[in-house]
Amino acid sequence: MSRNNNRRQHRRPQRHKDVLHTQGGHRANDFRCASCRLDVSLDAPGTAHRNHCPNCLASLHVDRKIPGDRDADCRGRMEALGMSVRTDGEWMIIHQCATCGELSANRIAGDDNPLALVRLALRPLADPKAAGRALLTL
């Protein structure tokens, strides 16, 4: 008998993972980012509706007109184009849907990756075409 066959016969049984197969399971209060595959909590400091990944700032086109309405039919991936600042000083991320091309402005959350935010804010200096697309949403 070979050594590998001997190991297979003495394997411990795998334990039952019922927490992953129940309704909602371990991801009842989070979602998986379509871009970086990070599990993201729905709770976001500074905003009532989490609408983007705090790691890569990508989003999904799920809201139609009101944040949190989840009425959009597109469900396309929203890519972060740039940043905008409101008159009250609040920072906004400008997203564009890769499927339908719609632009939207979303407020940043308190747990967003600061390096990703700074890279996004500086993008117009490196790519003037990206700056032009972001300015169209204002």
Secondary structure as UniProt FT lines:
FT   HELIX           3..9
FT   HELIX           18..21
FT   HELIX           25..27
FT   TURN            28..29
FT   STRAND          30..32
FT   TURN            34..36
FT   STRAND          39..41
FT   TURN            45..46
FT   TURN            54..56
FT   STRAND          59..60
FT   TURN            67..68
FT   STRAND          77..85
FT   TURN            87..88
FT   STRAND          91..97
FT   TURN            98..100
FT   STRAND          103..107
FT   TURN            110..111
FT   HELIX           114..126
FT   HELIX           128..135
FT   TURN            136..137
//
